[in-house]
Amino acid sequence: MANVEQVQPKKGPSLAIQLAMLLAMTGAAVGMGWLSGGYLKQGETPAAVPAAPENAGAAEKAAEGGKVGAGPALVQLAPITTNLASPSEVWIRLEASLLYDAPQPQEMTEQIHQDLLAYVRTLKLHQIEGASGYQHLKADLEECAALRSGGHVKQVLVRTMLLE
């Protein structure tokens, strides 16, 4: 007959040793994460940025009715609230701003707002789902604005987009 010790396979480490090793490895991982986070965070304190001297008087000139220089201009659009094309019971509220290469007349901003509203009404929910959907939406909004402005709109900044 075979010896009983020879037939039975060797047992691994006990459950207590396995739990102790798991606890030690978890502690080491937490410690390494904490140390590396502290190391990466050291140079992250932002310093106060002084106002640019060329833009310091822009608000004063605008208040006096003077023409502001030919620099870029950021114009906030009125919120766009409408329902989507499909499903029609889903509503969207879009708050955006336009970045012009130079100050433009208010009429152009109003026309761009109406164009963006008309475009948003044609959207379907599946078109704006996910990150790629948002990127396509932003690219389409920028294209609409650039076409209406003759290339003066450099970027459409989406501040909030809510779907209900």
DSSP file with accessible surface (Angstrom, degrees, kcal/mol):
  #  RESIDUE AA STRUCTURE BP1 BP2  ACC     N-H-->O    O-->H-N    N-H-->O    O-->H-N    TCO  KAPPA ALPHA  PHI   PSI    X-CA   Y-CA   Z-CA
    1    1 A M              0   0  238      0, 0.0     2,-0.1     0, 0.0     3,-0.0   0.000 360.0 360.0 360.0 152.3    0.0    0.0    0.0
    2    2 A A        -     0   0   71      1,-0.1     2,-0.3     2,-0.0     3,-0.0  -0.440 360.0-104.6 -79.4 148.8    1.0    3.6   -0.6
    3    3 A N    >>  -     0   0   81     -2,-0.1     4,-1.3     1,-0.1     3,-0.5  -0.537  22.0-135.4 -71.7 136.1    2.1    5.8    2.2
    4    4 A V  H 3> S+     0   0   95     -2,-0.3     4,-1.7     1,-0.2     3,-0.2   0.873 104.4  56.5 -64.1 -34.4   -0.7    8.3    3.1
    5    5 A E  H 34 S+     0   0  160      1,-0.2    -1,-0.2     2,-0.2    -2,-0.0   0.850 105.8  50.7 -67.6 -30.8    1.9   11.1    3.3
    6    6 A Q  H <4 S+     0   0  152     -3,-0.5    -1,-0.2     1,-0.2    -2,-0.2   0.810 109.5  50.1 -77.5 -29.1    3.0   10.5   -0.3
    7    7 A V  H  < S+     0   0  102     -4,-1.3    -2,-0.2    -3,-0.2    -1,-0.2   0.879  94.5  78.1 -78.8 -40.2   -0.5   10.5   -1.7
    8    8 A Q  S  < S-     0   0  132     -4,-1.7     3,-0.1     1,-0.1     2,-0.0  -0.541  83.5-123.8 -75.3 132.9   -1.8   13.8   -0.2
    9    9 A P        -     0   0  113      0, 0.0     2,-0.1     0, 0.0    -1,-0.1  -0.335  35.1 -89.8 -71.6 159.3   -0.5   16.9   -1.9
   10   10 A K        -     0   0  206      1,-0.1     2,-0.2    -2,-0.0     0, 0.0  -0.418  42.1-124.8 -67.9 142.3    1.4   19.6    0.0
   11   11 A K        -     0   0  197     -2,-0.1     3,-0.1     1,-0.1    -1,-0.1  -0.604  20.7-127.5 -86.6 149.7   -0.8   22.3    1.5
   12   12 A G        -     0   0   59     -2,-0.2    -1,-0.1     1,-0.2     3,-0.1  -0.043  51.7 -52.1 -79.9-170.2   -0.1   26.0    0.8
   13   13 A P        -     0   0   81      0, 0.0    -1,-0.2     0, 0.0     5,-0.0  -0.262  69.9 -95.6 -64.1 155.8    0.3   28.6    3.4
   14   14 A S     >  -     0   0   63      1,-0.1     4,-2.1    -3,-0.1     5,-0.2  -0.152  31.1-107.4 -70.8 165.9   -2.4   28.9    6.0
   15   15 A L  H  > S+     0   0  120      1,-0.2     4,-2.4     2,-0.2     5,-0.2   0.871 119.1  56.4 -63.1 -36.7   -5.3   31.3    5.7
   16   16 A A  H  > S+     0   0   70      2,-0.2     4,-2.2     1,-0.2    -1,-0.2   0.914 108.0  47.1 -63.8 -40.6   -3.9   33.5    8.5
   17   17 A I  H  > S+     0   0   93      2,-0.2     4,-2.4     1,-0.2    -2,-0.2   0.916 111.3  51.7 -68.5 -40.1   -0.6   33.9    6.6
   18   18 A Q  H  X S+     0   0  105     -4,-2.1     4,-2.3     1,-0.2    -2,-0.2   0.922 111.4  46.7 -62.5 -44.0   -2.5   34.7    3.3
   19   19 A L  H  X S+     0   0  102     -4,-2.4     4,-2.5     2,-0.2    -1,-0.2   0.899 111.1  52.4 -65.7 -38.9   -4.6   37.4    5.1
   20   20 A A  H  X S+     0   0   59     -4,-2.2     4,-2.4    -5,-0.2    -2,-0.2   0.917 110.9  47.1 -63.9 -40.7   -1.4   38.9    6.7
   21   21 A M  H  X S+     0   0  113     -4,-2.4     4,-2.6     2,-0.2     5,-0.2   0.904 111.3  51.3 -67.2 -40.0    0.3   39.1    3.3
   22   22 A L  H  X S+     0   0  110     -4,-2.3     4,-2.4     2,-0.2    -2,-0.2   0.926 111.7  47.4 -61.9 -43.9   -2.8   40.7    1.8
   23   23 A L  H  X S+     0   0  129     -4,-2.5     4,-2.5     2,-0.2    -2,-0.2   0.916 112.4  49.3 -64.8 -41.6   -2.9   43.3    4.5
   24   24 A A  H  X S+     0   0   60     -4,-2.4     4,-2.2     2,-0.2    -2,-0.2   0.920 112.4  47.2 -64.9 -42.3    0.8   44.0    4.2
   25   25 A M  H  X S+     0   0  124     -4,-2.6     4,-2.3     2,-0.2    -1,-0.2   0.897 111.9  50.5 -67.9 -39.2    0.6   44.4    0.4
   26   26 A T  H  X S+     0   0   72     -4,-2.4     4,-2.5    -5,-0.2     5,-0.2   0.925 110.6  49.7 -64.3 -43.2   -2.5   46.7    0.7
   27   27 A G  H  X S+     0   0   44     -4,-2.5     4,-2.4     1,-0.2    -2,-0.2   0.906 110.8  49.8 -60.8 -40.6   -0.6   48.8    3.3
   28   28 A A  H  X S+     0   0   56     -4,-2.2     4,-2.5     2,-0.2    -1,-0.2   0.908 110.9  49.4 -65.3 -40.8    2.4   49.1    1.0
   29   29 A A  H  X S+     0   0   66     -4,-2.3     4,-2.3     2,-0.2    -2,-0.2   0.921 111.9  47.9 -65.8 -42.6    0.2   50.1   -1.9
   30   30 A V  H  X S+     0   0   99     -4,-2.5     4,-2.5     2,-0.2     5,-0.2   0.931 112.6  49.6 -64.3 -43.0   -1.6   52.8    0.1
   31   31 A G  H  X S+     0   0   31     -4,-2.4     4,-2.5    -5,-0.2    -2,-0.2   0.923 111.1  48.2 -62.3 -43.5    1.7   54.1    1.4
   32   32 A M  H  X S+     0   0  131     -4,-2.5     4,-2.6     2,-0.2     5,-0.2   0.897 112.1  49.9 -65.0 -40.4    3.2   54.3   -2.1
   33   33 A G  H  X S+     0   0   41     -4,-2.3     4,-2.3     2,-0.2    -2,-0.2   0.914 111.8  48.1 -63.8 -41.6    0.1   56.1   -3.4
   34   34 A W  H  X S+     0   0  196     -4,-2.5     4,-2.2     2,-0.2    -2,-0.2   0.929 114.0  46.2 -66.0 -43.7    0.2   58.6   -0.6
   35   35 A L  H  X S+     0   0  106     -4,-2.5     4,-2.2    -5,-0.2    -2,-0.2   0.921 114.1  46.6 -66.1 -43.9    3.9   59.3   -1.0
   36   36 A S  H  X S+     0   0   63     -4,-2.6     4,-2.4     2,-0.2    -1,-0.2   0.886 111.5  52.5 -68.6 -35.3    3.7   59.6   -4.8
   37   37 A G  H  X S+     0   0   36     -4,-2.3     4,-1.7    -5,-0.2    -1,-0.2   0.915 110.4  47.8 -64.0 -41.3    0.7   61.9   -4.5
   38   38 A G  H  X S+     0   0   39     -4,-2.2     4,-0.7     2,-0.2    -2,-0.2   0.895 111.7  50.7 -65.4 -37.2    2.5   64.1   -2.1
   39   39 A Y  H >< S+     0   0  167     -4,-2.2     3,-0.6     1,-0.2     4,-0.4   0.921 113.2  44.6 -66.3 -43.1    5.5   64.2   -4.4
   40   40 A L  H 3< S+     0   0  125     -4,-2.4     3,-0.3     1,-0.2    -1,-0.2   0.786 110.2  55.6 -72.8 -26.6    3.4   65.2   -7.4
   41   41 A K  H >< S+     0   0  143     -4,-1.7     3,-1.5    -5,-0.2    -1,-0.2   0.626  83.6  87.6 -83.0 -10.7    1.4   67.8   -5.5
   42   42 A Q  G X< S+     0   0  144     -4,-0.7     3,-0.5    -3,-0.6    -1,-0.2   0.902  94.0  37.0 -58.2 -47.1    4.5   69.8   -4.3
   43   43 A G  G 3  S+     0   0   80     -4,-0.4    -1,-0.3    -3,-0.3    -2,-0.1   0.203  94.5  91.5 -92.7  20.0    4.8   72.1   -7.4
   44   44 A E  G <   +     0   0  132     -3,-1.5    -1,-0.2     2,-0.1    -2,-0.1   0.459  46.8 115.2 -98.3  -0.6    1.1   72.5   -7.9
   45   45 A T    <   -     0   0  123     -3,-0.5     2,-0.2    -4,-0.2    -3,-0.0  -0.576  61.9-139.1 -75.2 112.9    0.4   75.6   -5.9
   46   46 A P        -     0   0  119      0, 0.0     2,-0.2     0, 0.0    -2,-0.1  -0.502  10.6-137.0 -76.2 139.3   -0.7   78.3   -8.4
   47   47 A A        -     0   0   84     -2,-0.2     2,-0.2     1,-0.1     0, 0.0  -0.586  32.7 -91.0 -88.6 155.5    0.6   81.8   -7.8
   48   48 A A        -     0   0   99     -2,-0.2    -1,-0.1     1,-0.1     0, 0.0  -0.489  39.8-142.0 -67.3 130.3   -1.6   84.8   -8.2
   49   49 A V        -     0   0  133     -2,-0.2     3,-0.1    -3,-0.0    -1,-0.1  -0.844  13.6-134.0 -98.1 120.7   -1.5   86.1  -11.8
   50   50 A P        -     0   0  111      0, 0.0     2,-0.0     0, 0.0    -1,-0.0  -0.372  33.3 -91.7 -70.8 155.1   -1.5   89.9  -12.1
   51   51 A A        -     0   0   87      1,-0.1     5,-0.1     2,-0.1     3,-0.0  -0.371  45.7-104.3 -65.6 142.1   -3.8   91.5  -14.7
   52   52 A A    >>  -     0   0   34      1,-0.1     3,-1.0    -3,-0.1     4,-0.7  -0.477  23.5-134.6 -67.8 134.8   -2.2   92.0  -18.0
   53   53 A P  H >> S+     0   0  109      0, 0.0     3,-0.6     0, 0.0     4,-0.5   0.849 103.2  57.2 -63.7 -30.6   -1.4   95.7  -18.5
   54   54 A E  H 34 S+     0   0  144      1,-0.2     3,-0.1     2,-0.1    -2,-0.0   0.762 113.0  40.7 -72.9 -20.6   -2.8   95.8  -22.0
   55   55 A N  H X> S+     0   0  109     -3,-1.0     3,-0.8     1,-0.1     4,-0.5   0.442  90.7  90.9-102.4  -0.6   -6.2   94.6  -20.8
   56   56 A A  H << S+     0   0   62     -4,-0.7     4,-0.3    -3,-0.6     3,-0.3   0.897  94.1  36.5 -65.3 -38.5   -6.3   96.7  -17.6
   57   57 A G  T 3X S+     0   0   21     -4,-0.5     4,-2.5     1,-0.2    -1,-0.2   0.402  89.9  95.3 -95.7   5.4   -8.1   99.6  -19.2
   58   58 A A  H <> S+     0   0   29     -3,-0.8     4,-2.3     1,-0.2     5,-0.2   0.915  86.1  47.6 -65.1 -41.9  -10.3   97.7  -21.5
   59   59 A A  H  X S+     0   0   76     -4,-0.5     4,-2.1    -3,-0.3    -1,-0.2   0.897 112.4  50.4 -66.2 -38.1  -13.3   97.7  -19.1
   60   60 A E  H  > S+     0   0  129     -4,-0.3     4,-1.8     2,-0.2     6,-0.2   0.915 110.9  48.5 -66.0 -41.7  -12.8  101.4  -18.5
   61   61 A K  H  X>S+     0   0  111     -4,-2.5     5,-2.3     1,-0.2     4,-0.5   0.902 111.5  49.8 -64.4 -40.8  -12.8  102.1  -22.3
   62   62 A A  H ><5S+     0   0   58     -4,-2.3     3,-0.7     1,-0.2    -1,-0.2   0.886 109.3  51.6 -65.9 -37.5  -15.9  100.0  -22.8
   63   63 A A  H 3<5S+     0   0   91     -4,-2.1    -1,-0.2     1,-0.2    -2,-0.2   0.857 109.3  50.4 -67.2 -33.3  -17.7  101.8  -20.0
   64   64 A E  H 3<5S-     0   0  159     -4,-1.8    -1,-0.2    -5,-0.2    -2,-0.2   0.564 119.3-111.5 -80.3  -7.9  -16.8  105.2  -21.6
   65   65 A G  T <<5S+     0   0   67     -3,-0.7    -3,-0.2    -4,-0.5    -2,-0.1   0.524  70.1 142.7  90.3   4.9  -18.1  104.0  -25.0
   66   66 A G      < -     0   0   39     -5,-2.3     2,-0.4    -6,-0.2    -1,-0.3  -0.334  59.7 -97.8 -75.9 160.2  -14.7  103.9  -26.5
   67   67 A K        -     0   0  178     -3,-0.1     2,-0.1    -2,-0.1    -1,-0.1  -0.659  36.5-132.5 -80.5 128.3  -13.7  101.2  -29.0
   68   68 A V        -     0   0   53     -2,-0.4   -10,-0.0     1,-0.1    -1,-0.0  -0.493  36.0 -88.4 -77.9 151.8  -11.7   98.4  -27.4
   69   69 A G        -     0   0   45     -2,-0.1    -1,-0.1     1,-0.1     0, 0.0   0.207  44.1 -92.5 -53.5 178.0   -8.5   97.3  -29.2
   70   70 A A  S    S+     0   0   87     32,-0.1    -1,-0.1    -3,-0.1     3,-0.1   0.165  85.2 120.1 -85.6  21.6   -8.4   94.7  -31.9
   71   71 A G  S    S-     0   0   35      1,-0.2    29,-0.0    31,-0.1    -3,-0.0  -0.150  75.9 -65.8 -78.1 177.7   -7.6   91.8  -29.4
   72   72 A P        -     0   0  104      0, 0.0     2,-0.4     0, 0.0    29,-0.2  -0.293  49.6-152.9 -64.3 150.5   -9.8   88.8  -28.9
   73   73 A A  E     -A  100   0A  21     27,-1.8    27,-3.3    29,-0.2     2,-0.5  -0.990   5.8-150.8-130.3 136.1  -13.3   89.3  -27.4
   74   74 A L  E     -A   99   0A 112     -2,-0.4     2,-0.5    25,-0.2    25,-0.2  -0.928  16.5-173.0-108.2 121.2  -15.3   86.8  -25.4
   75   75 A V  E     -A   98   0A  37     23,-2.8    23,-3.3    -2,-0.5     2,-0.4  -0.968  16.5-139.7-120.5 127.3  -19.1   87.2  -25.7
   76   76 A Q  E     -A   97   0A 128     -2,-0.5    21,-0.2    21,-0.2     2,-0.2  -0.697  18.0-143.6 -86.6 131.2  -21.6   85.3  -23.6
   77   77 A L        -     0   0    6     19,-2.5    19,-0.2    -2,-0.4     3,-0.1  -0.590  24.7-100.9 -88.2 155.3  -24.7   84.1  -25.4
   78   78 A A        -     0   0   59     -2,-0.2    18,-0.2     1,-0.1    -1,-0.1  -0.422  56.2 -85.7 -67.0 148.4  -28.1   83.9  -23.8
   79   79 A P        -     0   0   53      0, 0.0     2,-0.6     0, 0.0    16,-0.2  -0.295  37.7-137.3 -59.9 140.9  -29.0   80.4  -22.7
   80   80 A I  E     +B   94   0A   4     14,-3.1    14,-3.0    -3,-0.1     2,-0.5  -0.912  26.4 176.6-100.9 117.2  -30.5   78.1  -25.4
   81   81 A T  E     +B   93   0A  74     -2,-0.6     2,-0.3    12,-0.2    12,-0.2  -0.980  21.0 123.1-125.6 118.9  -33.4   76.1  -24.0
   82   82 A T  E     -B   92   0A   5     10,-2.2    10,-3.3    -2,-0.5     2,-0.2  -0.959  56.0 -94.2-159.8 171.4  -35.3   73.9  -26.4
   83   83 A N  E     -B   91   0A  37     -2,-0.3     8,-0.2     8,-0.3    40,-0.1  -0.634  41.3-112.1 -93.7 157.8  -36.4   70.3  -27.0
   84   84 A L        -     0   0    2      6,-2.7    40,-0.2     3,-0.4    37,-0.1  -0.404  21.4-117.2 -80.6 165.4  -34.5   67.8  -29.1
   85   85 A A  S    S+     0   0   50     38,-2.5     3,-0.3    35,-0.3    39,-0.2   0.901  97.4  48.2 -69.4 -40.2  -35.7   66.5  -32.4
   86   86 A S  B    S+d  124   0B  58     37,-1.0    39,-2.7     1,-0.4    -1,-0.3  -0.949 118.3  19.5-152.0 127.2  -35.8   62.9  -31.1
   87   87 A P  S >  S-     0   0   40      0, 0.0     3,-1.6     0, 0.0    -3,-0.4   0.632  81.0-161.2 -71.1 140.6  -37.0   62.0  -28.5
   88   88 A S  T 3  S+     0   0   68     -3,-0.3    -2,-0.1     1,-0.3    -4,-0.0   0.650  83.5  66.2 -71.9 -13.8  -39.1   65.2  -28.4
   89   89 A E  T 3  S+     0   0  139     -6,-0.1     2,-0.5     2,-0.1    -1,-0.3   0.533  82.3  93.0 -84.9  -3.0  -39.8   65.0  -24.7
   90   90 A V    <   -     0   0   22     -3,-1.6    -6,-2.7    -6,-0.1     2,-0.3  -0.788  63.8-159.0 -91.9 127.9  -36.1   65.5  -23.9
   91   91 A W  E     -B   83   0A 123     73,-2.8    73,-2.7    -2,-0.5     2,-0.4  -0.787   2.8-157.6-106.3 150.2  -35.1   69.2  -23.3
   92   92 A I  E     -BC  82 163A   2    -10,-3.3   -10,-2.2    -2,-0.3     2,-0.5  -0.969   6.9-165.3-127.0 140.6  -31.7   70.7  -23.5
   93   93 A R  E     -BC  81 162A  95     69,-2.4    69,-2.6    -2,-0.4     2,-0.5  -0.991  14.3-175.5-123.5 120.6  -30.3   73.9  -21.9
   94   94 A L  E     -BC  80 161A   2    -14,-3.0   -14,-3.1    -2,-0.5     2,-0.5  -0.975   9.7-170.9-122.4 121.6  -27.0   75.0  -23.5
   95   95 A E  E     + C   0 160A  42     65,-2.6    64,-2.5    -2,-0.5    65,-1.6  -0.971  22.9 162.1-111.4 125.4  -25.0   78.0  -22.1
   96   96 A A  E     - C   0 158A   2     -2,-0.5   -19,-2.5    62,-0.2     2,-0.3  -0.908  27.5-148.6-140.0 164.3  -22.2   79.0  -24.4
   97   97 A S  E     -AC  76 157A   7     60,-2.2    60,-2.9    -2,-0.3     2,-0.4  -0.947  16.3-133.9-131.5 154.0  -19.8   81.8  -25.1
   98   98 A L  E     -AC  75 156A   0    -23,-3.3   -23,-2.8    -2,-0.3     2,-0.7  -0.913   6.3-150.5-110.6 136.4  -18.1   82.9  -28.4
   99   99 A L  E     -AC  74 155A  48     56,-2.7    55,-3.3    -2,-0.4    56,-1.1  -0.919  20.1-168.2-106.7 106.7  -14.5   83.8  -28.7
  100  100 A Y  E     -AC  73 153A   1    -27,-3.3   -27,-1.8    -2,-0.7    53,-0.2  -0.644  28.2-133.9 -89.7 154.4  -14.1   86.4  -31.5
  101  101 A D  S    S+     0   0   57     51,-2.1    -1,-0.1    -2,-0.2    52,-0.1   0.775  94.6   2.1 -75.8 -24.4  -10.7   87.3  -33.0
  102  102 A A  S    S-     0   0   26     50,-0.2    -1,-0.2   -29,-0.1   -29,-0.2  -0.967 102.2 -71.8-152.2 158.3  -11.8   91.0  -32.6
  103  103 A P        -     0   0   49      0, 0.0    -2,-0.0     0, 0.0   -29,-0.0  -0.284  53.5-165.7 -56.6 138.8  -14.9   92.8  -31.3
  104  104 A Q        -     0   0   47      1,-0.1     5,-0.1    -4,-0.0    -4,-0.0  -0.855  27.4 -85.0-124.5 161.3  -17.9   92.3  -33.5
  105  105 A P    >>  -     0   0   65      0, 0.0     4,-1.2     0, 0.0     3,-0.7  -0.259  35.1-119.7 -65.6 153.2  -21.3   94.0  -33.7
  106  106 A Q  H 3> S+     0   0  107      1,-0.2     4,-2.3     2,-0.2     5,-0.2   0.820 110.2  65.1 -62.8 -31.4  -24.1   92.7  -31.4
  107  107 A E  H 3> S+     0   0  122      1,-0.2     4,-2.2     2,-0.2    -1,-0.2   0.882  99.3  52.2 -61.3 -37.8  -26.3   91.8  -34.4
  108  108 A M  H <> S+     0   0   34     -3,-0.7     4,-2.5     2,-0.2    -1,-0.2   0.922 108.2  50.7 -65.3 -41.0  -23.8   89.2  -35.5
  109  109 A T  H  X S+     0   0    5     -4,-1.2     4,-2.4     1,-0.2    -2,-0.2   0.910 110.4  49.9 -63.0 -40.7  -23.9   87.6  -32.0
  110  110 A E  H  X S+     0   0  108     -4,-2.3     4,-2.1     2,-0.2    -1,-0.2   0.892 110.4  49.7 -66.2 -39.0  -27.7   87.5  -32.1
  111  111 A Q  H  X S+     0   0   93     -4,-2.2     4,-2.3     2,-0.2    -2,-0.2   0.913 111.0  49.3 -65.5 -41.0  -27.6   85.9  -35.6
  112  112 A I  H  X S+     0   0    0     -4,-2.5     4,-2.8     2,-0.2     5,-0.2   0.916 108.8  53.8 -64.2 -40.3  -25.1   83.2  -34.4
  113  113 A H  H  X S+     0   0   31     -4,-2.4     4,-2.4     1,-0.2    -2,-0.2   0.928 109.8  47.2 -59.3 -44.0  -27.3   82.6  -31.3
  114  114 A Q  H  X S+     0   0  108     -4,-2.1     4,-2.5     1,-0.2    -1,-0.2   0.889 111.4  51.1 -66.7 -38.0  -30.3   82.0  -33.6
  115  115 A D  H  X S+     0   0   46     -4,-2.3     4,-2.2     2,-0.2    -2,-0.2   0.918 110.8  48.1 -63.9 -43.0  -28.3   79.7  -35.8
  116  116 A L  H  X S+     0   0    1     -4,-2.8     4,-2.8     2,-0.2    -2,-0.2   0.902 110.9  51.4 -65.7 -38.5  -27.1   77.7  -32.8
  117  117 A L  H  X S+     0   0   42     -4,-2.4     4,-1.9    -5,-0.2    -2,-0.2   0.938 110.2  49.1 -62.3 -44.6  -30.7   77.4  -31.5
  118  118 A A  H  X S+     0   0   58     -4,-2.5     4,-0.6     1,-0.2    -2,-0.2   0.896 113.1  47.7 -62.9 -38.1  -31.9   76.2  -34.9
  119  119 A Y  H >< S+     0   0   49     -4,-2.2     3,-1.4     1,-0.2     4,-0.4   0.930 108.6  52.7 -68.8 -44.1  -29.1   73.6  -35.0
  120  120 A V  H >< S+     0   0    0     -4,-2.8     3,-1.4     1,-0.3   -35,-0.3   0.863 102.2  60.7 -62.8 -32.4  -29.7   72.3  -31.5
  121  121 A R  H 3< S+     0   0  128     -4,-1.9    -1,-0.3     1,-0.3    -2,-0.2   0.748 101.5  54.6 -66.2 -20.4  -33.4   71.8  -32.3
  122  122 A T  T << S+     0   0   82     -3,-1.4    -1,-0.3    -4,-0.6    -2,-0.2   0.502  86.0 112.3 -90.5  -4.0  -32.3   69.3  -35.0
  123  123 A L    <   -     0   0    2     -3,-1.4   -38,-2.5    -4,-0.4   -37,-1.0  -0.370  54.5-149.4 -72.5 148.7  -30.2   67.1  -32.7
  124  124 A K  B >>  -d   86   0B  92    -39,-0.2     3,-1.4   -40,-0.2     4,-0.6  -0.884  24.5-118.8-112.2 149.9  -31.1   63.6  -31.7
  125  125 A L  G >4 S+     0   0   47    -39,-2.7     3,-1.2    -2,-0.3     4,-0.3   0.878 111.5  56.7 -59.0 -39.6  -30.2   62.2  -28.3
  126  126 A H  G >4 S+     0   0  127      1,-0.3     3,-0.6   -40,-0.2    -1,-0.3   0.753  98.9  63.4 -67.3 -18.7  -28.0   59.4  -29.7
  127  127 A Q  G <4 S+     0   0   90     -3,-1.4    -1,-0.3     1,-0.2    -2,-0.2   0.763 108.5  38.5 -74.9 -24.6  -25.9   62.0  -31.6
  128  128 A I  G << S+     0   0   11     -3,-1.2     2,-0.3    -4,-0.6    -1,-0.2   0.213  86.0 121.4-113.5  15.5  -24.7   63.7  -28.4
  129  129 A E    <>  -     0   0  121     -3,-0.6     4,-0.9    -4,-0.3     3,-0.1  -0.593  67.6  -0.4 -79.2 137.7  -24.2   60.7  -26.2
  130  130 A G  H  > S-     0   0   57     -2,-0.3     4,-1.9     3,-0.2     5,-0.1  -0.019 100.7 -59.8  80.3 177.9  -20.7   60.1  -24.8
  131  131 A A  H  > S+     0   0   77      1,-0.2     4,-2.3     2,-0.2     5,-0.2   0.901 133.3  50.0 -68.2 -41.2  -17.4   62.0  -25.2
  132  132 A S  H  > S+     0   0   70      1,-0.2     4,-2.4     2,-0.2    -1,-0.2   0.884 108.7  53.7 -68.4 -34.2  -17.2   61.6  -29.0
  133  133 A G  H  X S+     0   0    4     -4,-0.9     4,-2.4     2,-0.2    -1,-0.2   0.910 109.2  48.6 -63.4 -40.8  -20.8   62.9  -29.3
  134  134 A Y  H  X S+     0   0   82     -4,-1.9     4,-2.8     2,-0.2    -2,-0.2   0.914 110.4  51.0 -64.8 -41.8  -19.9   66.0  -27.3
  135  135 A Q  H  X S+     0   0  134     -4,-2.3     4,-2.4     1,-0.2    -2,-0.2   0.910 111.1  48.1 -63.0 -40.5  -16.8   66.6  -29.4
  136  136 A H  H  X S+     0   0  118     -4,-2.4     4,-2.5     2,-0.2    -1,-0.2   0.911 111.7  50.4 -65.6 -41.3  -18.9   66.3  -32.6
  137  137 A L  H  X S+     0   0    3     -4,-2.4     4,-2.6     2,-0.2    -2,-0.2   0.942 111.4  47.6 -61.1 -46.5  -21.5   68.7  -31.2
  138  138 A K  H  X S+     0   0   40     -4,-2.8     4,-2.4     1,-0.2    -2,-0.2   0.913 112.1  49.8 -63.0 -41.8  -18.8   71.2  -30.2
  139  139 A A  H  X S+     0   0   50     -4,-2.4     4,-2.2     1,-0.2    -1,-0.2   0.909 111.7  48.6 -64.0 -40.2  -17.2   71.0  -33.7
  140  140 A D  H  X S+     0   0   55     -4,-2.5     4,-2.5     2,-0.2    -2,-0.2   0.901 110.9  50.2 -67.0 -40.6  -20.6   71.5  -35.4
  141  141 A L  H  X S+     0   0    0     -4,-2.6     4,-2.4     1,-0.2    -2,-0.2   0.918 111.5  48.9 -62.8 -41.9  -21.4   74.5  -33.2
  142  142 A E  H  X S+     0   0   55     -4,-2.4     4,-2.5    -5,-0.2    -2,-0.2   0.891 110.7  50.6 -65.3 -37.6  -18.0   76.0  -34.0
  143  143 A E  H  X S+     0   0  115     -4,-2.2     4,-2.4     2,-0.2    -2,-0.2   0.930 110.6  48.6 -66.3 -43.9  -18.6   75.4  -37.7
  144  144 A C  H  X S+     0   0   35     -4,-2.5     4,-2.1     1,-0.2    -2,-0.2   0.929 114.6  45.7 -59.3 -46.4  -22.0   77.1  -37.6
  145  145 A A  H  X S+     0   0    0     -4,-2.4     4,-2.2     1,-0.2     8,-0.3   0.899 112.4  50.2 -66.8 -40.1  -20.6   80.1  -35.8
  146  146 A A  H  X>S+     0   0   32     -4,-2.5     5,-2.5    -5,-0.2     4,-0.7   0.896 110.6  50.1 -66.9 -38.3  -17.6   80.4  -38.0
  147  147 A L  H ><5S+     0   0  131     -4,-2.4     3,-0.6    -5,-0.2    -1,-0.2   0.929 113.2  45.0 -64.7 -45.2  -19.8   80.3  -41.2
  148  148 A R  H 3<5S+     0   0  115     -4,-2.1    -2,-0.2     1,-0.2    -1,-0.2   0.879 117.4  44.5 -67.6 -35.4  -22.2   83.0  -39.9
  149  149 A S  H ><5S-     0   0    4     -4,-2.2     3,-0.5    -5,-0.2    -1,-0.2   0.461 110.5-115.9 -90.1  -2.6  -19.4   85.3  -38.7
  150  150 A G  T <<5S-     0   0   65     -4,-0.7    -3,-0.2    -3,-0.6    -4,-0.1   0.826  77.9 -48.0  71.9  29.1  -17.2   84.9  -41.8
  151  151 A G  T 3 <S+     0   0   31     -5,-2.5    -1,-0.2    -6,-0.2    -5,-0.1   0.493 111.0 115.8  91.3   3.6  -14.4   83.2  -39.7
  152  152 A H    <   +     0   0   67     -3,-0.5   -51,-2.1    -6,-0.3     2,-0.6   0.766  56.6  81.5 -77.3 -25.2  -14.3   85.7  -36.9
  153  153 A V  E     +C  100   0A   9     -8,-0.3   -53,-0.2   -53,-0.2     3,-0.1  -0.724  54.4 177.6 -82.2 119.9  -15.5   83.2  -34.3
  154  154 A K  E     +     0   0A 124    -55,-3.3     2,-0.3    -2,-0.6    -1,-0.2   0.754  64.1   2.6 -92.6 -28.1  -12.4   81.2  -33.2
  155  155 A Q  E     -C   99   0A  77    -56,-1.1   -56,-2.7   -14,-0.0     2,-0.6  -0.982  54.1-141.3-159.4 145.0  -14.1   79.0  -30.6
  156  156 A V  E     -C   98   0A   0     -2,-0.3     2,-0.7   -58,-0.2   -58,-0.2  -0.966  23.8-154.3-106.3 119.5  -17.4   78.2  -29.1
  157  157 A L  E     -C   97   0A  55    -60,-2.9   -60,-2.2    -2,-0.6     2,-0.7  -0.869   2.5-151.4 -99.5 113.5  -17.0   77.6  -25.4
  158  158 A V  E     +C   96   0A  25     -2,-0.7   -62,-0.2   -62,-0.2     3,-0.1  -0.767  18.3 175.7 -85.2 114.4  -19.7   75.4  -23.9
  159  159 A R  E     +     0   0A  96    -64,-2.5     2,-0.3    -2,-0.7   -63,-0.2   0.903  66.5   0.5 -87.0 -47.3  -20.1   76.4  -20.3
  160  160 A T  E     -C   95   0A  53    -65,-1.6   -65,-2.6     2,-0.0     2,-0.3  -0.996  54.2-175.8-141.4 148.4  -23.1   74.1  -19.3
  161  161 A M  E     -C   94   0A  53     -2,-0.3     2,-0.4   -67,-0.2   -67,-0.2  -0.905  12.6-179.4-143.4 111.5  -25.2   71.6  -21.1
  162  162 A L  E     -C   93   0A 108    -69,-2.6   -69,-2.4    -2,-0.3     2,-0.4  -0.936   8.9-164.4-115.4 136.0  -28.1   70.0  -19.3
  163  163 A L  E      C   92   0A  76     -2,-0.4   -71,-0.2   -71,-0.2    -2,-0.0  -0.966 360.0 360.0-117.8 135.6  -30.5   67.4  -20.7
  164  164 A E              0   0  182    -73,-2.7   -73,-2.8    -2,-0.4    -2,-0.0  -0.989 360.0 360.0-131.0 360.0  -33.8   66.7  -19.0
